[in-house]
């Protein structure tokens, strides 16, 4: 599927599926998660796992 204008504007790839009629699910978990949206976030995660 090609990128949609909304996906490009919002930088959310999930919008591509939604705009093409697909349903998506977001599971819940009892575990704490770490979002990685930037290079800085990635470095934080790498530092976190380096000490484990």
PyMOL commands that set and color helices and strands:
alter all, ss='L'
color gray80, all
select helices_A, chain A and resi 5-10+14-19+39-50
alter helices_A, ss='H'
color red, helices_A
deselect
rebuild
show_as cartoon
